[in-house]
Amino acid sequence: MKEIKVNRIKDVLEQKGATNNDLVRHLNVKKETVSRWVNNKQQPTVNTLNDIAEYLRVDIRDLLYPSNWKDSLIPPFEKDKNKKK
């Protein structure tokens, strides 16, 4: 199965010249936690993503990979027009 990367924290840290240890100190979390985030083994909460974005002075969207919804095999959402409101 193909590994799906959700966040770009590692890339943004490199672009900003920051390290995992900078996030550890700023967020007061364990090194292992940040390591799991930057390696996409685990994802931070939305609140934590927001804290990271503010710390790195980036838009929160910069921390996430865009979805490949155009290539998705899942049919698009369509509202059931026959369903009563």
MIDRENLO-173274 format. One line per field, with one value per residue: x, y, z of N, C-alpha, C in turn. Coordinates in pm, whole numbers, plus 50000, padded with zeros to 5 digits. Layout:
N
nX = c(X, ...)
nY = c(Y, ...)
nZ = c(Z, ...)
caX = c(X, ...)
caY = c(Y, ...)
caZ = c(Z, ...)
cX = c(X, ...)
cY = c(Y, ...)
cZ = c(Z, ...)
REM end
This chain:
85
nX = c(50083, 50051, 50229, 50084, 50150, 50073, 50133, 50355, 50552, 50826, 50946, 50883, 51008, 51277, 51286, 51257, 51481, 51473, 51463, 51377, 51414, 51367, 51089, 51022, 51105, 50950, 50682, 50676, 50687, 50762, 51066, 51030, 50765, 50757, 50927, 50770, 50569, 50710, 50792, 50560, 50432, 50253, 49994, 49976, 49737, 49477, 49484, 49748, 49883, 49814, 49950, 50213, 50224, 50191, 50423, 50625, 50563, 50394, 50128, 49874, 49794, 50021, 50151, 50042, 49999, 49847, 49534, 49472, 49232, 49132, 49230, 49109, 48947, 48711, 48370, 48242, 48088, 47741, 47450, 47154, 46886, 46630, 46571, 46385, 46379)
nY = c(49882, 50221, 50478, 50749, 51083, 51328, 51567, 51851, 51923, 51865, 51958, 52233, 52310, 52278, 52471, 52701, 52699, 52580, 52337, 52001, 52000, 52267, 52281, 52097, 52232, 52469, 52378, 52219, 51935, 51581, 51462, 51236, 51258, 51481, 51377, 51166, 51318, 51468, 51264, 51165, 50957, 50985, 51222, 51568, 51742, 51964, 52202, 52196, 52199, 52457, 52603, 52538, 52652, 52925, 52964, 52916, 53110, 53076, 53004, 52788, 52606, 52565, 52369, 52132, 51866, 51897, 51742, 51461, 51467, 51476, 51250, 51052, 50742, 50733, 50807, 51134, 51358, 51392, 51561, 51410, 51452, 51360, 51322, 51422, 51737)
nZ = c(50000, 49921, 50083, 50243, 50259, 50486, 50623, 50585, 50760, 50805, 50565, 50578, 50815, 50734, 50528, 50678, 50830, 51075, 51345, 51455, 51730, 51794, 51771, 51970, 52202, 52183, 52179, 52398, 52400, 52361, 52207, 52052, 51977, 51802, 51609, 51507, 51389, 51187, 51026, 50930, 51063, 51257, 51322, 51409, 51619, 51500, 51642, 51735, 51490, 51415, 51614, 51542, 51287, 51352, 51506, 51316, 51141, 50912, 50681, 50790, 50600, 50452, 50586, 50516, 50280, 49960, 49879, 49663, 49517, 49260, 49142, 49278, 49356, 49475, 49441, 49357, 49591, 49591, 49643, 49757, 49568, 49583, 49842, 50124, 50289)
caX = c(50000, 50126, 50229, 50026, 50205, 49968, 50186, 50482, 50625, 50969, 50985, 50872, 51118, 51399, 51277, 51270, 51606, 51439, 51488, 51281, 51435, 51300, 50948, 51016, 51112, 50838, 50554, 50692, 50650, 50876, 51136, 50968, 50639, 50790, 50982, 50657, 50502, 50788, 50802, 50423, 50389, 50142, 49962, 49939, 49600, 49461, 49533, 49894, 49924, 49801, 50062, 50334, 50215, 50219, 50564, 50708, 50513, 50344, 49987, 49855, 49782, 50156, 50197, 49969, 50001, 49713, 49478, 49468, 49091, 49105, 49269, 49046, 48855, 48585, 48283, 48222, 47967, 47627, 47337, 47039, 46779, 46501, 46555, 46312, 46455)
caY = c(50000, 50345, 50562, 50881, 51189, 51424, 51698, 51897, 51987, 51848, 52049, 52372, 52330, 52296, 52600, 52809, 52684, 52536, 52195, 51930, 52045, 52396, 52250, 52031, 52336, 52564, 52313, 52143, 51796, 51491, 51451, 51127, 51307, 51562, 51285, 51097, 51415, 51503, 51144, 51129, 50834, 51030, 51360, 51656, 51792, 52089, 52308, 52191, 52250, 52602, 52652, 52523, 52754, 53055, 52966, 52924, 53224, 53030, 52971, 52648, 52523, 52532, 52252, 52013, 51833, 51902, 51610, 51423, 51432, 51458, 51114, 50961, 50641, 50751, 50893, 51265, 51379, 51453, 51567, 51332, 51547, 51298, 51316, 51535, 51819)
caZ = c(50000, 49909, 50203, 50218, 50342, 50517, 50657, 50528, 50869, 50781, 50458, 50623, 50911, 50655, 50459, 50776, 50903, 51211, 51369, 51540, 51868, 51810, 51798, 52101, 52305, 52172, 52210, 52522, 52373, 52353, 52078, 51976, 51921, 51684, 51509, 51443, 51303, 51068, 50943, 50894, 51130, 51340, 51284, 51520, 51616, 51428, 51731, 51733, 51359, 51420, 51695, 51461, 51181, 51412, 51546, 51195, 51062, 50782, 50678, 50831, 50478, 50406, 50661, 50469, 50138, 49901, 49850, 49521, 49496, 49117, 49107, 49373, 49305, 49547, 49362, 49417, 49671, 49525, 49733, 49713, 49537, 49613, 49987, 50180, 50384)
cX = c(50088, 50115, 50178, 50089, 50098, 50026, 50322, 50570, 50776, 51019, 50986, 50980, 51248, 51400, 51301, 51402, 51584, 51462, 51374, 51291, 51372, 51152, 50930, 51013, 50990, 50706, 50556, 50638, 50778, 50937, 51071, 50838, 50664, 50846, 50871, 50582, 50580, 50806, 50665, 50380, 50268, 50117, 49929, 49793, 49595, 49512, 49685, 49948, 49918, 49915, 50193, 50338, 50247, 50366, 50655, 50668, 50475, 50193, 49974, 49846, 49918, 50211, 50134, 49990, 49860, 49663, 49478, 49325, 49058, 49135, 49199, 48952, 48718, 48496, 48259, 48090, 47861, 47511, 47221, 46921, 46642, 46471, 46483, 46397, 46398)
cY = c(50125, 50427, 50701, 50981, 51295, 51562, 51723, 51962, 51981, 51947, 52194, 52404, 52358, 52432, 52717, 52803, 52644, 52386, 52133, 51978, 52181, 52374, 52185, 52136, 52428, 52502, 52234, 52000, 51712, 51490, 51346, 51171, 51387, 51474, 51211, 51191, 51438, 51384, 51090, 50993, 50860, 51175, 51443, 51697, 51922, 52206, 52312, 52239, 52401, 52664, 52646, 52631, 52892, 53068, 52985, 53039, 53183, 53010, 52823, 52555, 52484, 52408, 52122, 51992, 51848, 51760, 51586, 51384, 51413, 51315, 51009, 50863, 50650, 50844, 51026, 51271, 51445, 51448, 51489, 51427, 51492, 51296, 51442, 51607, 51812)
cZ = c(50000, 50038, 50166, 50314, 50361, 50542, 50594, 50635, 50845, 50676, 50505, 50727, 50836, 50586, 50555, 50853, 51049, 51222, 51449, 51684, 51895, 51841, 51934, 52211, 52302, 52218, 52341, 52507, 52365, 52213, 51990, 51909, 51794, 51573, 51435, 51350, 51174, 50974, 50902, 50947, 51218, 51303, 51408, 51509, 51536, 51513, 51732, 51599, 51355, 51501, 51616, 51353, 51236, 51449, 51425, 51104, 50920, 50794, 50713, 50710, 50422, 50474, 50612, 50319, 50083, 49873, 49700, 49484, 49349, 49072, 49193, 49303, 49373, 49465, 49433, 49494, 49585, 49621, 49673, 49693, 49569, 49762, 50037, 50282, 50522)
REM end
